Amino acid sequence: MLRLLGILITVLYAIAAAVVVWPQFFRLEHTFPIAQVVAARGLMLGGFLAVAVIALLLLLARPLRGFAASVLIVSLLAAGATGAIGAMRGFSTGTLPAKTESSVRVMTWNTAGEAVPAETIAAAVLEQQADIVALPETAEAVGERIAIMLREQGHPMWVHHVNSRPDVQNGPQAWQTTILISPELGDYSVIQSSQDGTSSTGALPSAVAMPVDGTGPTVVAVHAVAPREEDMAQWRADLSWIADQCPEGDFILAGDFNATLDHMASLGVDGGDMGYCRDVASRTGTGMAGTWPTDIPALAGAPIDHIMASQNWTPTGSAVLGDDAGSDHRAVVAQLEPAG
């Protein structure tokens, strides 16, 4: 009886391990609670290794050796597969190459409202020499203060902004998203459907800024809702909307996607991760560095903040920045070169 119970537990454990290691094979990457478990692959890897150690100790007990050996094998296989996926995406927090005349640097940072002072954001933008900055949960007034400080330092940027509830005075900054774009990229304007919310992510606003003269990349500042149990349907709808924002053409997406590459498995087209856009971090060795939350090590966190670009751009580097600025998200910066 105990032997049958051990076999049953091992089989169930093997199935569960397979599901969380590669949920997209079972089409469960958008299902609660699988979506939440797979978000932090670093923790998952640690969990499998911990079970392997426990199984190794159980081998010392003769009656449990068969059960412990089978659990050990499953754990090592699951840990190996998880580690291999992580190695392909990259465990580094990254560095950027020297900026060239043709390169564009993109930065995104969910600043958690007033958690990060405008001075800190401006200093980071200036240090990273960013040309495009997506700032979910950042008010227009904060963006304007940042722009003034940057202009005084010889790094001018235009401020663009959307507010999902402009009728509410002093509402939470989660209802707002701000974009800073360098004048060197030309004049930009946020499209009407982003301003009035007729086409956007549902609960939190995203913004689509297009070049006025039609030359240059369309910039999409992204803010999807978090995949809480009660918000799963909206989360799935947000991810579909984001993928639709990158058809064929010249596009750059940046922001808080509240999703990892595993959640995007069914949303890419022609080698892309979201529509035709391709994740920069996983192509430059930083795809496993967690951007949320900041109170745990990056490799234990969830990489949910992304910079993506269409095939018009070649990523040459990315970095996940420090975690001591006040927000629960780390900033991400990437360098892009025009393809060809």
ROMARLO-699619 format. One record per residue: x, y, z of N, C-alpha, C in turn; residue number from 0. Coordinates in steps of 0.02 Angstrom, whole numbers. Example, Ala and Ser with C-alpha at 12.3 -4.5 7.8 and 13.67 -1.06 7.14 Angstrom:
2
nX,nY,nZ,caX,caY,caZ,cX,cY,cZ,tornu
660,-284,390,615,-225,390,660,-165,390,0
642,-112,354,684,-53,357,645,2,394,1
END
This chain:
340
nX,nY,nZ,caX,caY,caZ,cX,cY,cZ,tornu
41,-60,0,0,0,0,43,63,0,0
95,63,44,139,120,46,178,129,-19,1
195,72,-50,231,76,-114,187,108,-167,2
123,89,-170,77,118,-218,68,193,-205,3
64,210,-141,58,281,-123,120,320,-146,4
178,291,-137,239,323,-159,241,333,-235,5
218,282,-271,216,287,-345,168,342,-366,6
110,345,-332,60,396,-348,88,466,-336,7
119,476,-279,148,542,-263,202,561,-314,8
243,513,-333,296,527,-381,268,546,-449,9
216,511,-471,185,526,-535,154,596,-534,10
119,611,-479,88,678,-473,141,732,-471,11
195,719,-436,250,768,-432,282,778,-501,12
291,724,-538,320,730,-605,275,771,-651,13
210,760,-646,163,798,-688,165,872,-669,14
163,885,-603,165,955,-580,230,989,-602,15
286,953,-596,350,981,-617,351,997,-691,16
324,953,-732,322,964,-804,279,1025,-821,17
224,1032,-786,179,1088,-799,211,1155,-783,18
245,1160,-725,274,1225,-707,339,1239,-744,19
375,1186,-765,436,1198,-803,420,1223,-874,20
370,1196,-906,353,1217,-974,277,1220,-982,21
244,1268,-949,170,1270,-950,141,1284,-1019,22
180,1316,-1063,153,1331,-1129,141,1268,-1170,23
176,1214,-1155,163,1150,-1189,93,1125,-1173,24
71,1138,-1112,4,1117,-1090,-48,1172,-1099,25
-26,1229,-1126,-69,1289,-1135,-99,1312,-1069,26
-57,1312,-1018,-79,1333,-951,-42,1395,-927,27
-4,1428,-971,36,1485,-949,-6,1545,-928,28
-71,1546,-948,-116,1600,-928,-166,1579,-876,29
-153,1522,-843,-201,1494,-796,-177,1504,-724,30
-222,1526,-681,-207,1533,-610,-207,1464,-578,31
-158,1446,-535,-101,1485,-512,-36,1470,-550,32
-41,1433,-606,20,1416,-644,56,1479,-667,33
18,1528,-690,48,1590,-714,90,1624,-660,34
67,1620,-598,103,1652,-543,166,1612,-525,35
162,1546,-526,219,1504,-507,276,1512,-556,36
260,1511,-621,313,1512,-672,345,1580,-679,37
315,1632,-649,342,1700,-656,412,1706,-627,38
426,1669,-573,491,1674,-540,529,1608,-549,39
560,1599,-606,595,1537,-620,655,1527,-574,40
685,1580,-550,741,1573,-504,720,1539,-440,41
663,1560,-412,638,1528,-352,618,1456,-366,42
589,1445,-425,569,1377,-444,630,1331,-448,43
684,1356,-477,745,1317,-480,770,1299,-411,44
769,1349,-366,789,1337,-297,745,1285,-263,45
680,1287,-277,633,1240,-248,648,1168,-270,46
661,1159,-334,676,1092,-359,741,1065,-328,47
790,1109,-321,853,1088,-291,844,1070,-217,48
801,1108,-183,788,1093,-112,754,1025,-105,49
706,1010,-148,673,945,-146,724,889,-161,50
770,904,-208,821,854,-224,865,839,-164,51
883,890,-125,924,880,-66,887,837,-14,52
822,853,-5,782,814,43,777,741,20,53
766,731,-45,762,662,-71,828,626,-62,54
883,662,-70,948,632,-61,958,608,11,55
934,647,59,939,627,129,894,567,144,56
836,564,111,789,509,122,817,443,95,57
866,447,51,897,385,26,930,346,82,58
945,380,137,977,345,193,930,298,229,59
864,310,220,814,266,251,796,211,203,60
814,149,219,805,93,173,733,86,147,61
680,92,190,612,82,164,591,136,114,62
625,193,114,605,249,71,650,258,11,63
698,213,1,747,224,-51,717,227,-121,64
671,182,-136,641,183,-203,603,248,-216,65
562,268,-167,524,331,-173,571,391,-177,66
621,393,-133,667,450,-132,707,454,-197,67
727,396,-224,766,397,-287,725,424,-345,68
661,405,-348,618,429,-402,606,504,-396,69
594,528,-334,585,600,-323,649,638,-340,70
706,609,-322,770,641,-337,780,648,-412,71
764,596,-450,772,598,-523,727,651,-554,72
664,653,-532,617,703,-559,641,773,-542,73
664,784,-481,686,850,-460,747,873,-499,74
795,827,-509,855,846,-547,839,860,-620,75
794,821,-649,774,835,-718,739,903,-724,76
694,917,-676,658,981,-677,705,1039,-666,77
752,1030,-618,801,1084,-606,846,1094,-666,78
866,1039,-698,908,1045,-757,873,1081,-814,79
809,1064,-825,771,1098,-878,761,1171,-863,80
745,1187,-800,736,1257,-780,801,1295,-787,81
856,1265,-766,921,1297,-773,940,1308,-846,82
924,1260,-889,940,1267,-960,900,1325,-991,83
837,1331,-973,797,1387,-997,826,1453,-973,84
845,1454,-909,875,1515,-882,940,1533,-917,85
981,1482,-931,1045,1496,-965,1034,1525,-1034,86
983,1501,-1069,969,1528,-1136,946,1600,-1132,87
910,1618,-1079,886,1687,-1072,937,1733,-1040,88
979,1707,-997,1033,1746,-967,1020,1764,-895,89
1069,1748,-851,1063,1762,-780,1095,1829,-760,90
1128,1862,-806,1165,1923,-789,1118,1982,-779,91
1140,2032,-740,1104,2095,-736,1127,2144,-790,92
1180,2127,-825,1197,2160,-888,1237,2224,-883,93
1265,2243,-940,1299,2307,-950,1283,2331,-1020,94
1296,2394,-1033,1283,2423,-1098,1349,2438,-1134,95
1350,2428,-1200,1410,2450,-1237,1412,2525,-1243,96
1467,2551,-1267,1473,2623,-1277,1420,2646,-1327,97
1391,2703,-1315,1339,2728,-1358,1370,2755,-1423,98
1338,2740,-1478,1362,2762,-1543,1317,2818,-1570,99
1336,2846,-1626,1296,2900,-1656,1228,2875,-1679,100
1223,2813,-1697,1160,2787,-1723,1118,2750,-1671,101
1146,2736,-1613,1110,2696,-1564,1056,2736,-1529,102
1005,2700,-1506,951,2728,-1466,948,2690,-1401,103
948,2726,-1346,941,2695,-1280,871,2704,-1254,104
842,2648,-1233,774,2647,-1208,775,2627,-1135,105
736,2661,-1094,734,2646,-1022,661,2641,-1001,106
647,2595,-955,580,2591,-926,587,2581,-851,107
541,2613,-814,543,2609,-741,473,2622,-714,108
444,2571,-684,382,2581,-646,402,2612,-580,109
389,2676,-572,415,2714,-515,370,2710,-453,110
315,2672,-457,269,2663,-400,245,2729,-373,111
223,2772,-419,196,2837,-398,250,2882,-370,112
241,2904,-309,287,2951,-279,344,2916,-241,113
350,2851,-250,402,2814,-214,472,2834,-235,114
480,2856,-298,545,2877,-323,542,2952,-339,115
585,2993,-308,584,3064,-322,603,3080,-394,116
577,3135,-419,592,3156,-488,667,3165,-497,117
701,3188,-446,773,3199,-451,810,3133,-464,118
787,3080,-431,818,3014,-439,807,2987,-510,119
746,2996,-535,730,2973,-603,772,3012,-654,120
775,3078,-645,813,3119,-692,887,3100,-692,121
914,3086,-633,984,3066,-628,997,3001,-665,122
950,2953,-658,957,2889,-692,953,2897,-768,123
906,2937,-791,899,2950,-863,962,2981,-890,124
989,3030,-854,1050,3064,-876,1110,3016,-876,125
1116,2976,-823,1172,2929,-819,1170,2877,-874,126
1109,2854,-892,1102,2803,-944,1099,2833,-1014,127
1097,2899,-1020,1093,2934,-1084,1033,2908,-1125,128
976,2901,-1091,917,2872,-1123,886,2921,-1172,129
863,2894,-1229,828,2934,-1279,753,2926,-1275,130
730,2869,-1250,659,2854,-1240,652,2826,-1170,131
604,2853,-1131,593,2831,-1063,519,2819,-1053,132
500,2758,-1035,431,2741,-1018,425,2737,-943,133
377,2776,-915,370,2782,-843,299,2766,-822,134
281,2702,-815,216,2685,-786,211,2711,-714,135
151,2730,-694,137,2755,-627,174,2819,-612,136
182,2860,-662,216,2924,-654,172,2980,-681,137
158,3030,-640,112,3084,-659,145,3131,-709,138
103,3166,-746,128,3215,-795,170,3268,-762,139
149,3292,-703,186,3344,-669,256,3320,-650,140
261,3257,-631,327,3228,-615,370,3225,-678,141
339,3203,-733,375,3201,-796,400,3269,-817,142
360,3321,-805,382,3388,-823,440,3411,-780,143
439,3394,-716,496,3412,-672,559,3376,-695,144
551,3312,-714,609,3275,-739,637,3308,-802,145
592,3327,-848,613,3358,-911,650,3424,-898,146
627,3463,-850,660,3526,-835,731,3514,-809,147
737,3465,-764,804,3449,-737,850,3422,-792,148
823,3382,-837,864,3356,-891,885,3411,-939,149
839,3458,-953,856,3513,-998,912,3555,-968,150
910,3566,-903,963,3606,-871,1030,3570,-873,151
1029,3505,-882,1091,3466,-888,1110,3453,-961,152
1076,3486,-1007,1093,3479,-1077,1066,3416,-1110,153
1014,3387,-1080,984,3326,-1108,909,3336,-1114,154
886,3378,-1160,815,3394,-1165,773,3334,-1187,155
711,3330,-1162,665,3277,-1182,594,3306,-1181,156
554,3282,-1230,484,3301,-1232,444,3254,-1186,157
391,3282,-1155,349,3243,-1109,283,3227,-1143,158
265,3162,-1142,200,3139,-1166,166,3100,-1110,159
100,3098,-1111,67,3075,-1051,-4,3051,-1066,160
-26,3000,-1028,-97,2979,-1029,-121,2970,-957,161
-185,2981,-947,-217,2974,-882,-284,2940,-893,162
-293,2882,-863,-355,2844,-874,-414,2874,-838,163
-402,2917,-788,-457,2949,-751,-442,3023,-741,164
-441,3062,-795,-425,3133,-787,-478,3172,-748,165
-538,3142,-741,-592,3176,-705,-582,3174,-629,166
-535,3132,-605,-523,3125,-533,-462,3166,-514,167
-472,3215,-471,-416,3256,-448,-373,3217,-399,168
-308,3221,-408,-260,3189,-362,-272,3114,-355,169
-292,3082,-411,-300,3010,-410,-233,2975,-406,170
-232,2909,-395,-168,2873,-390,-129,2877,-455,171
-63,2880,-448,-21,2885,-508,-21,2820,-548,172
-47,2766,-521,-55,2705,-560,-102,2716,-619,173
-143,2767,-616,-189,2783,-671,-154,2824,-726,174
-89,2836,-718,-54,2879,-765,9,2844,-792,175
26,2861,-853,88,2837,-884,120,2895,-921,176
184,2905,-912,220,2960,-943,276,2933,-987,177
286,2966,-1044,341,2948,-1090,385,3010,-1101,178
449,3001,-1098,497,3053,-1116,532,3031,-1181,179
536,3076,-1229,567,3061,-1294,614,3117,-1313,180
674,3100,-1333,724,3150,-1352,702,3186,-1416,181
711,3252,-1419,697,3289,-1481,737,3265,-1540,182
794,3232,-1527,836,3207,-1582,800,3153,-1622,183
749,3122,-1592,710,3072,-1629,653,3103,-1667,184
643,3168,-1661,590,3202,-1697,530,3218,-1651,185
479,3246,-1682,418,3264,-1645,372,3203,-1640,186
343,3194,-1581,298,3138,-1569,232,3164,-1541,187
181,3123,-1550,115,3139,-1523,81,3075,-1501,188
49,3077,-1442,11,3019,-1418,-54,3016,-1458,189
-70,2957,-1484,-129,2951,-1526,-193,2959,-1485,190
-247,2979,-1519,-309,2996,-1485,-338,2937,-1446,191
-333,2876,-1473,-363,2819,-1439,-327,2804,-1373,192
-264,2824,-1367,-229,2817,-1303,-252,2871,-1254,193
-262,2931,-1281,-282,2987,-1238,-351,2977,-1209,194
-398,2952,-1250,-466,2944,-1225,-480,2873,-1200,195
-431,2828,-1205,-437,2762,-1177,-479,2714,-1217,196
-497,2732,-1279,-539,2687,-1319,-500,2625,-1343,197
-434,2630,-1345,-392,2573,-1362,-330,2575,-1318,198
-330,2533,-1267,-275,2532,-1219,-281,2470,-1177,199
-232,2460,-1132,-240,2410,-1081,-298,2432,-1035,200
-333,2383,-1007,-398,2397,-976,-396,2436,-912,201
-363,2410,-860,-367,2441,-794,-315,2496,-785,202
-258,2489,-815,-203,2537,-809,-185,2561,-879,203
-167,2626,-887,-160,2653,-954,-92,2639,-986,204
-95,2622,-1050,-35,2620,-1092,-41,2677,-1143,205
15,2695,-1172,15,2752,-1218,52,2735,-1282,206
22,2753,-1339,54,2743,-1404,72,2812,-1431,207
137,2824,-1440,161,2888,-1467,191,2876,-1536,208
167,2914,-1585,189,2906,-1654,226,2967,-1677,209
277,2958,-1721,312,3016,-1749,266,3058,-1792,210
267,3122,-1783,222,3167,-1818,233,3164,-1893,211
296,3159,-1914,311,3159,-1986,313,3088,-2015,212
298,3038,-1973,297,2969,-1997,365,2936,-2001,213
418,2972,-1980,485,2944,-1983,509,2926,-1913,214
527,2864,-1903,551,2842,-1837,504,2790,-1808,215
525,2761,-1752,485,2707,-1723,423,2732,-1687,216
370,2694,-1690,313,2705,-1646,332,2680,-1578,217
320,2719,-1526,340,2703,-1458,277,2686,-1417,218
276,2628,-1386,220,2606,-1345,244,2598,-1274,219
217,2640,-1228,232,2633,-1157,178,2589,-1126,220
198,2533,-1099,153,2479,-1080,142,2477,-1004,221
79,2465,-985,64,2450,-915,4,2403,-911,222
19,2338,-907,-33,2288,-901,-52,2278,-828,223
-113,2256,-816,-135,2242,-748,-98,2180,-722,224
-89,2176,-656,-57,2118,-626,-104,2058,-628,225
-77,1997,-635,-119,1937,-640,-143,1912,-572,226
-180,1953,-537,-213,1929,-476,-271,1884,-497,227
-292,1842,-451,-343,1792,-468,-406,1825,-496,228
-426,1882,-467,-487,1914,-490,-477,1955,-554,229
-414,1963,-576,-400,2004,-635,-372,1963,-693,230
-377,1897,-690,-345,1856,-741,-373,1870,-811,231
-438,1879,-817,-468,1891,-883,-442,1957,-912,232
-439,2009,-869,-414,2074,-893,-340,2070,-910,233
-302,2031,-871,-231,2023,-884,-220,1990,-952,234
-258,1938,-967,-251,1905,-1032,-270,1953,-1088,235
-322,1994,-1078,-343,2042,-1129,-289,2095,-1138,236
-257,2117,-1084,-204,2167,-1089,-145,2140,-1130,237
-125,2078,-1117,-70,2049,-1154,-86,2043,-1228,238
-147,2025,-1245,-167,2022,-1315,-165,2091,-1347,239
-188,2141,-1310,-186,2210,-1337,-114,2232,-1350,240
-69,2217,-1302,2,2236,-1311,32,2203,-1372,241
18,2138,-1382,44,2103,-1440,18,2135,-1505,242
-43,2159,-1504,-72,2191,-1564,-38,2257,-1580,243
-2,2286,-1532,30,2351,-1543,96,2344,-1580,244
116,2282,-1596,178,2273,-1633,165,2232,-1696,245
131,2262,-1746,125,2229,-1811,191,2238,-1849,246
192,2220,-1911,252,2231,-1951,264,2306,-1957,247
326,2327,-1950,343,2398,-1953,396,2415,-1902,248
400,2479,-1886,452,2506,-1841,421,2521,-1773,249
433,2478,-1724,401,2485,-1659,450,2471,-1603,250
441,2508,-1548,477,2495,-1485,425,2494,-1429,251
425,2439,-1391,380,2431,-1334,422,2433,-1271,252
399,2468,-1219,435,2470,-1156,386,2483,-1100,253
397,2449,-1043,354,2462,-986,347,2402,-941,254
295,2406,-900,278,2353,-852,226,2307,-884,255
250,2250,-910,206,2203,-944,169,2158,-895,256
193,2156,-832,166,2110,-782,162,2039,-810,257
213,2021,-849,215,1955,-881,287,1939,-898,258
303,1875,-896,369,1852,-917,364,1822,-987,259
421,1801,-1013,421,1771,-1080,379,1708,-1083,260
373,1672,-1028,331,1612,-1027,258,1630,-1041,261
236,1685,-1014,166,1706,-1024,154,1730,-1095,262
207,1746,-1131,201,1773,-1199,207,1720,-1253,263
212,1657,-1233,228,1604,-1281,181,1600,-1340,264
117,1616,-1330,68,1611,-1385,55,1677,-1419,265
92,1729,-1401,76,1796,-1425,125,1823,-1477,266
177,1785,-1492,227,1809,-1540,211,1788,-1611,267
237,1827,-1658,227,1814,-1730,295,1816,-1764,268
310,1765,-1804,370,1765,-1846,433,1776,-1804,269
440,1739,-1749,499,1744,-1707,495,1798,-1654,270
441,1835,-1653,433,1887,-1602,406,1858,-1537,271
410,1899,-1484,383,1879,-1419,315,1910,-1405,272
306,1972,-1427,241,2005,-1424,228,2034,-1493,273
183,2002,-1530,176,2021,-1600,242,2009,-1635,274
264,2058,-1675,328,2052,-1710,386,2078,-1668,275
372,2104,-1608,425,2132,-1567,461,2078,-1527,276
526,2088,-1518,569,2039,-1486,598,2068,-1421,277
597,2026,-1370,623,2047,-1305,698,2058,-1308,278
720,2116,-1284,791,2133,-1287,830,2095,-1234,279
803,2091,-1172,841,2062,-1117,863,1990,-1131,280
817,1949,-1156,833,1879,-1168,881,1870,-1226,281
889,1920,-1267,935,1917,-1323,1002,1950,-1308,282
1008,1978,-1247,1071,2009,-1228,1094,1984,-1159,283
1067,1927,-1137,1093,1893,-1078,1066,1914,-1011,284
1010,1952,-1009,983,1974,-944,910,1952,-935,285
889,1903,-973,818,1884,-974,792,1853,-910,286
836,1829,-866,814,1798,-803,820,1845,-743,287
848,1904,-753,857,1952,-698,789,1981,-679,288
766,1968,-619,700,1991,-598,697,2067,-589,289
643,2096,-613,633,2168,-605,584,2184,-550,290
550,2133,-523,503,2142,-468,501,2079,-426,291
496,2086,-360,501,2148,-320,574,2162,-304,292
587,2222,-278,656,2243,-264,681,2220,-196,293
637,2192,-154,659,2172,-87,685,2101,-84,294
693,2069,-143,726,2004,-146,779,2009,-202,295
829,1964,-202,880,1966,-254,850,1961,-324,296
883,1992,-372,857,1994,-440,845,1925,-469,297
889,1877,-455,881,1810,-484,823,1771,-453,298
797,1795,-397,740,1763,-366,674,1797,-386,299
679,1855,-420,620,1893,-437,591,1875,-505,300
541,1913,-524,505,1901,-588,525,1954,-639,301
550,1933,-697,567,1981,-750,505,2002,-789,302
468,2051,-762,404,2071,-791,406,2139,-825,303
462,2175,-818,470,2239,-853,515,2227,-913,304
493,2250,-971,527,2232,-1033,537,2291,-1079,305
587,2284,-1121,597,2326,-1180,598,2280,-1240,306
556,2295,-1289,551,2253,-1349,554,2297,-1411,307
579,2268,-1464,585,2305,-1526,572,2261,-1586,308
547,2292,-1639,535,2255,-1701,601,2241,-1736,309
598,2206,-1792,658,2185,-1827,695,2243,-1859,310
668,2303,-1855,704,2362,-1878,763,2379,-1834,311
767,2346,-1775,819,2362,-1726,856,2299,-1705,312
922,2309,-1693,964,2255,-1667,985,2272,-1596,313
966,2232,-1546,987,2246,-1477,1061,2230,-1468,314
1097,2276,-1435,1168,2265,-1424,1186,2261,-1350,315
1137,2274,-1306,1151,2269,-1234,1090,2288,-1194,316
1089,2265,-1131,1035,2283,-1086,1061,2277,-1015,317
1027,2310,-968,1047,2308,-898,986,2317,-854,318
985,2280,-800,935,2289,-747,969,2328,-692,319
941,2387,-676,975,2433,-631,959,2417,-558,320
991,2454,-511,988,2441,-440,919,2443,-409,321
915,2422,-345,850,2413,-313,842,2455,-250,322
879,2510,-244,877,2549,-182,847,2618,-192,323
806,2626,-244,779,2693,-259,710,2705,-229,324
677,2654,-203,612,2665,-172,554,2628,-205,325
559,2614,-270,505,2579,-305,510,2504,-291,326
455,2468,-302,458,2396,-297,478,2364,-363,327
493,2406,-414,517,2382,-479,588,2408,-490,328
629,2367,-522,694,2390,-546,686,2420,-615,329
728,2468,-631,729,2497,-697,766,2451,-746,330
747,2456,-809,780,2418,-863,800,2468,-917,331
860,2459,-943,884,2501,-998,914,2457,-1052,332
904,2476,-1114,929,2436,-1170,957,2482,-1224,333
1006,2456,-1261,1033,2493,-1317,1014,2457,-1382,334
989,2496,-1430,968,2470,-1494,1007,2505,-1549,335
1023,2466,-1601,1054,2494,-1662,1007,2481,-1721,336
1003,2528,-1767,962,2515,-1827,986,2452,-1863,337
941,2407,-1880,960,2345,-1913,989,2360,-1981,338
1043,2327,-1996,1073,2335,-2062,1111,2400,-2071,339
END
